[in-house]
Structure formats: C-alpha cells, structure tokens
Amino acid sequence: MIHQYKNNGYNMVLDVNSGSVHVVDDVTYDVLSLLDQGKQEEEIQEALKDRYPAQEIHDAAQECQELKEAGMLFTDDVYEGAIEMFAERPTVVKALCLHIAHDCNLACRYCFAEEGEYHGRRALMSLEVGKKALDFLIANSGSRRNLEVDFFGGEPLMNWQVVKDLVAYGREQEKIHNKNFRFTLTTNGVLLDDEVMEFCNKEMGNVVLSIDGRKEVHDFMRPFRKGAGSYDLIVPKFQKFAESRNQDNYYVRGTFTHYNLDFAADVLHLADLGFKQISVEPVVAPPTEDYAIREEDLPIIFEQYDILAKEMIKRHKEGRGFNFFHFMIDLTGGPCVYKRLSGCGSGTEYLAVTPWGDFYPCHQFVGNEEFLLGNVDEGIVRTDLTCDFKKCNVYSKKECSSCFARFYCSGGCAANSYNFTGKINDVYEIGCKMQQKRIECALMIKAALAEEE
C-alpha cells in the first residue's frame, strides 16, 4: 500500500507498511500511480505515451521495481497476523495521570473537565492516595524500569505541596525497587512562581504550559471565573520558564476552535514570543457546542496547516526554527511495531487516577462510571474493560485498514471514538482527516529540510 500526494511543489510517496518516504519526479509519480492500480509496464507506456518519452517511463518503472525488491515500495504488513496473540499479553502499567486537583482557577470555555470537576465534585488528592497510586504503579510495572507520572488537573499547582511530597516519595521508592520515575506537569501558569520553576527544573522531565496563542484568542477561551483574561499574567512567566529550561523539555500547548480557524497565526505568535516547543491542537467537542470543529471547517484548517508548514521551513532556513508537536515525525526508526499493535495504551499501560483514588482508562474518561476500572486499594477490578482496551488498535478498526496514516496515529483516541460513536474501537472522522493532513505536511517538511543537508 502506498500513499501519493503533492504538497508545496514536492511529489511525495509513502510506502505505508515499511514507512519509507520518497520524493519523486513527475514521471515516477505517474508511473507509481498506475503500478498501484496493478498496471504492467506495457499498459503504463500506453497510458503515458503522450506525456513522457518511452525511455523515461521505462527507467521510472525499473527504479520502482528495484525499490519494491528492496522492501521500500508496495510492502506487505507482516504484523497483522500477530495481533490476536499480542492482545493476550500480560498487562504492564507504565504510566499514571495523577489528577492531583479536581479544581481550577480558570474557567476555560472548552474544558472537558468542567473547570476541573470532571462531572463530580471539587477535590484535592491527598498524599496518602498519591502514595498508594505510586505503589500500585511500581507493583504492576513488571520488569519495566522507566515509569512516568503526570501531575494533572484541573490545575495541579493548587495542590503543590502534595506534588512535591509525591515526587520525594517517588525518589525514595526508586532506590528500593530499582525503578526510574519521569515526572511531568501540566499547568495554566496562574500560580507559577520562581519556587515552582526551580523545583520543576530539578525534578520534572517535561512541563506543559497551557496557552492558546494570540491575546484575544487566549483571553476569550481561557478567562478567570469573573471574566478577566489570563494572557498578560502568564506570558512573562512562561517565557522565563522556557528560557530556564534552555528551550527544551517543555512545550506550550494551546487549543484552537471554530472561533480561531486561522490558528497558524497563533502558532507563529507563540514562536514570535520566543517559544521553541509548541503544540496547538484542535478542540474535540460535540457538534452542539458553538466552538466545535465542523466538517465544513476542514478546508480552512488544511490550508492553515499548509501555511504553517511553509513558514516553518522558511524560518528553519533562516536559523529561527521551532518544533510543532503535530509535525514531529521520526523517519529514521520507521513506524514503531509495538505502537502499531498496542495503540495509545489507555486502560492498559496508562491509567488516570482521581483525587479519591479511582482508576479510569485515561483523563478523558474520568467521571464516566461506565469506565471505572478499580481503585488504589483494590487494584483493577474491571479486567473485562482492560481486555477491551487491549484490543483497541489499527487492526480492530475497519476505517484504519485503508488509511495511510494508521501507523503514525496507532488508531487514534479511544475517548474521542467513544464520545462520537459510542464505541471505543471506532474512529472520530474529523480528527482522522486532520491527522492525515498533519502527517502529509510533516513528511513534506522532512523532504524540504533534507535538501539543506
């Protein structure tokens, strides 16, 4: 299976199963299209005789054949047959999302967590519950040494002392159990100060700083509860924090909605503020919400991704490049076999923990009692749900079978699938189309920057 497309003057060809990416000339591009239809060289010569010389067509067909024999074109998927066996693998937990605070000091309009309450009540995680969660992670991590814990909310800085105490507890347990914790934190920045920055720079492997972009966009969607905007308060703090981390091991993370479909301007605004690690992602919301992304928005969104990709190439060549999370693809290693088969890992390798110690498959399922897996005292009780989540992968979804992007997204988000289709192993179609476009742009960027090397 191959995927062909044209972008920014490049003829791009992706061999889906091997992950090989080719930039080709016009004749090879057209020959490949006919080869993909099962045409033989004689038929290809006839179809293209009015466009290219016969020798050029022959040379292109020969080159394609050589790439096929080298395992770089029209390759088979050798892993599909292993999926049933893989689904029976033992459950090894490697990451927790600790909802350290079901409370927030902002009132973001698009917040799926309902200002931090998650369909429930405001609450802060106690140190005791947090310790039990870390103990559970250690006990259920098997031989895996590297473990990840994300302090999440609501706003985790509203329970800052417990964050610090849990990090200290985790460091103690590392030595006892031969484990290595990578702690991360997501914050809106309202309570960010020098003491928090210093601690995070010592202990946090990554920090996510929430900001939506331009002042008018950010303040409209991320106000305080009384309506005032938060942009002016957080921007200087975020700039200082990013510099203190040498512009690495963090990212500023925003959300674009139906109200700012020109989101490329928000990404570039963040870059102009000096940030080098940027993520601005589409809101996921029911179509009844006025800020939701709609099918008719997609042409504008695709155009924005193209604008952003071209500007990123330009800035890179000028020596002022930055990373955009959704355009980051590693071509040297190829698609990860494990990720092909395991999906995102929610409900199996990755769990969310509420302030009172309940387990859910991920933060987006928190509050939906149908997906309550267990708790820190009893462990995982709903092993049937864990088995269902193990089966969420690109091979369990018919839409993925013909999608060129499947090995980059690993089947997409189970929570989005459930919220839009009522099933965890289906797809969120609008999200799929945006993901496909992002991957096309990312591959084109790789091609453009390779010319500079």
N, C-alpha and C positions, 0 to 999 in steps of 0.2 A: 504494500500500500504506500502510495506517495501522495504528497500534497504540493500543488503548484500554485504560486501567486506572484503578482507583480507589485512592487512597492518601492517608491522613491527611485525609480529607474533601474531597479535590480530585478532580475528574473530568479526567483527563489524556488528551490525544490527541497522538500523534506522527505526523507525516507522514514516513515513513521516508526517502524519496528526497530531499526538499528539506531535511530537518532542522527543519522548522517545528514548534513546540510550542504547543499550545493548551490553555487551561484553560476548560472549558465548563460550562454549567448542565446540569441533568438532561435536559431535553427535547432539547437539542442532542446530548448524549451518546448518547441512544437513537436519534435520527434518524440520526446518523453510523453507528451500528452497522448499521442497515438499509440505508443507502446503500452501505456496504461489501459488503453481500450482493447488490448490484445492484438493489435495490428502487426503484421510481418513487414520486413523491410520493403518488399515489392509493393505492398499496399501503401506504405509510407511514402515511397518515392512518387507514386502516382498522386497521392493527396497533396504533396508539397512541391510538385514539379514546377509550378508557376511562381513559386516564391523563392526557392533556393536552387543553386546548382546541384546536380546529382551527386557529385563527389563530396560536397559539404554534408549532404543528407546521409550519405554512406558513412563518412567519418564520425558523425554525431551518433549514429546508430551503433557503430562499433565501440565507441567510447562508453556508451550506456551499457552495452553488453559486458564490457570489462569491469565496470563498476558493479554490475549485478553479480558477476562471478567473484568479486572481491568482498561481497556482503555489504555493499553500500547503497544498493538500489533494489527495490522490489523484494525485500527480505521477508521471511516468514516470522510470525510471532511464535517463538519457541517456548513461551512461558504460560500460554493459555491453558495447556493441559495440566499444569501443576496447581491450578487454583483450588480445586477441591481438597487436595491434600494440605495445602497451605492454610486453608480455613480451619483445619483441625489443630493448628499449632497451639501450644500452651500459652496462656495469657501472661505476658510480662509487662508490668506497668513501668513506664519510664519517665512520665511527666505528670505533674499536677498543676491545675489552675486554682490557686487558693483565693476564694472570694473573701478577702481579708476584711472587706467593708461592704455591706449592703446599704450604703448611704453615699450621698454625693452632695457637693456644694455647688454644682451647676445643674441646670435644667435643660439639657440638650434636647432639641425637638425630635430628633430621630432615634433617641436612645432606646434600644431593645430591652434595656434593664429597668425601664420606668424610673429614672432618676436613682438607680441603684437598688430598688426594692425587689426586682425580679418577681413580680406577681405575688409578693408576700409582704414581709414587714421589714422595717429598717433594723439592722443588727450589725454588730461588730464581732469578728471572730475572736474567741478567747485564746490565750496562749495554750491552754490545755488541749483544745480542739485542734489547733495548729500542730502541736507536737504529735498528737495521735495520727494526723494526716501524714506527717513525715515518717512516722514509724511504719504506717501502712505501706508507703511507697518503698521504703527500704525492704520490708518483708516480702513484697510482691515483685521486686525487680529482678529476681533470679540472679544470674551471674553478671548482669549488666552493671557496669561500674559508674558510668556517667548518667546522672539523673538531672531533670530540670524541674524547677518550681517557679511559677509565675505568680507574683503578687498582683491581684486584680481587684476590681470593684464593680460598681461604684467607684469611689476614689480611695485607694489604699493608704494614701498619706493621712487620712482621717483616723487611721489605726496604726500610726507609725511606730509606736513603742513595741507593739506586738510583732510588726515586721522585723524590727531589729532583734528582738528576742528569739524569733524563729530562725533567723539567719545564724545567730550564735549557737542555738541548739543544733542546727544542721551541721555546722562546722565541727561540733563535738562528736556527732554521730558518724561523720565521715571517717574519722580516725578509728572508731570502734569497728565499723562494718566494711572498711575498705571501699568506700563509695566517694564520688565526687559530685557535689551539688553545683549546678549552674543556676543561680538565682536571677530572675528578671523582674522588672517592674513596669507597670503601665500607669501613667499619671496625667491629669489635666493641668498640672502645674500651679494651681492656685496656692497650695501650701508649700511649694518648692522653695527651699532656702539653702544657705551655704552648708548647714549641717547635713541636710539630706543629700546634697550633691557630693559632699566629701565621703559620706558613708557608701553611697551608690558607686562611686568611682573605685572604692576599695572592694565592694562585695558583689555588685550586680554585673553579670555578664552582658546584659543588654537592658536598655531603658527605652520605653516607647513614650513619646511626648505628643499628646493629642492637640492638634491644631489644624483647622480646616483650610487655611490659606489666607487670602486677602482679608483685611479687617472687616469689610462689610459682609463678606460671606461668613466668616467665623462668628462675628458677633450676632448675626441673625440666627444661626443654628445652635450656638453654644453660649447662651447667656446665663447669668446668675438667676436665681429664682425670682428676684424682683425685677428682672428685665435688662439690667445693665450688661454690657458686653464684657468679655474677659480677655480680649486680644491684647490690649495695652499692658495689662498686668503680666501676662505670661511670656510675651515675646522676648523681652530682655533676659528673663530667667532662662528660657530655652537656648538663646544664643550663647549665654555664658556657660551653660551646662554642656552644650555640644562642643565648645572650644575646650572645656576642661577635660573632655574625653577624646581630645585630638581628632574630632570629627569622625569617630569610629565607635562601634559597639553601642549605637543608639539609632533610632530613626524618628523623625517627626511624622506623625501618622494622622491624615485627615480623611474626611468623608465627603464625597460630592453627591449632590442630589439633583432632582429635577430643576431646582432653582439656580444651580450654577453648572449647567451643562458645558460651559466654557472652562472646565476645570483645568485645562492645560495652563491657563493663566495663574491658577492657584499654585500649581506645582512650581512654575517658574518664579512666582513671587517668593515662595519658600527658598528656592535656590538663590534668589537675589538677596535674601536676608542672611545668606551665608551657610545655610544647611547643606550638607553633602549627602545625607542619607534620608531619602524622602519616600513616603508612601501616601498616596491619595487614592482612596478606594471607593467604588460605587456603593451607595446606600442599598441595603436589602430591606424592603418594606412592602407590605400588602398594597395592591393597586388602589385601595381605597384612600390611602394617605396622599395628601396633595404634593408631598415632596418625593414620592416614589418614582423610580426609573420605569419608564414605559417603553413598549416595543417601538413606538414612533420616535423615541429619543435616540435610538441606536445609530442612525446615520450621523447625527451630530457628534455623538460620543466617539465613533470610529474616526471621524475627521480630527477630533481633538487628540486622539492617540497618535495619529499621523503627524500632526503639528508638533506634538511633544517629542516624538522620536527624532524628527528632523532637527529640532532645536538642540536636543541632547547631543547629537552628532557634531553639530556646529560648535557648541560650547566645549566639547571634549577636544576638538582640534585646536581650539583657542587656548587650551590649558585651564579652563574653568569648568570642567565636567562635574557631574554629580551622579549618584546612583538613584534610580527609581525602582522601588521594590518589585513592581509588576513587570518590569523589563529585564530582570536579572535572571539569566539562564546560564548554566554551566554546560558548555558543549564538549568539554574535554573528557568528562566522565560518561557522557551519554545518559539516557534515562535510567534512573535507579531501579533495579529489578525489584528490590524489596518494596519500594513505593508503588510500583506497578501493581503489586499484589495486595498490599496492606491498606491502601487508601490513606486517609489522614490520620487514622489511629484512634479517633474518638470512640469512647465506650470500651476500649480495649487497652491500648497503650497509654492513652491520655484521658484523664478524668478531671472534672471540676468538683470542687468541694465548697459547700455553702458554709456560712458562719457557724451553723449549728452542727456541721459535720456530715451532711448528706452528700452522697456521690451522684453525679449526673454525667452523661457521656461527654459533654463539653459545656462551656459557659452559655451557649445559645439555647441549650435545653433546660437550664436551671429554672425551676418553678413549674415545669410541666410534670406533674406527678406520674404521668404515664411512663416517664423515663427515669424515675427514681431507682437507682441501681442498688443502693445499700447505704452504709454509713461507716464512720471511722471506728465504731465499736464492734459492729457485726461483720464488717467487710462487705464484699459483693454478694448480695442476696439474689438479685435477678440475673443469674447466669444465662438464662434464655435470651435476655437482651444483649448481653455481651456476645453471644453466638451470632445474633442477628447483625451486630455491628462488624463482626469479623468478616461477614460475607459482603460488606459494602466495598465494592471495588469496581474497576473499569469493566470487569468481565460479567458483573451481575446486572449491568445496565445496558439495555439494547441500544440506547442512543449513543453510548460510548463506542460501540463496535465499529461505527463508520466515521468516528471523529478523529481527525489528525492530532488533536491536542491532548488526547487521553493520557498519554504517559508524562505529560507535564503537570496536569492537574490531578491525576490519580482518581478521577471520577467525581471531583467536586465535593461540595459541602453537604453532609448528611442532614444538617439542620435546615439549610435552605431547601433541600429536596422535600423534607417533611412539611415545612411551612407552606410550600406552594403546591405540593401534590398529595400530601397525606401519607407518603411513604419515604422511608429513609434511604432506599436504594434506587431512587429515581433521579431526575435532574431538574435544575432550575434553568429553564431555557434561555432567559435573558442573560443570566450570569454566564452560561456556556458561550454565548455569542461574543460577549465582551472578553472572555478569557481567550477565545480563538484569535480575536483581533490583537490582543496584547502580545500573544506569542508570535504572531506574524511580525509585529513591529520589533520585538526583541531580537528575532533572528535576523531581520534586516539590519538592525544596528550592529550586530556582530559582524555581518558581512562588510558594512561600511567601515568599521573601525579596523578590520583585518587588512584593509588596503593601506592603512597607515603604518603597519608593522613591517 
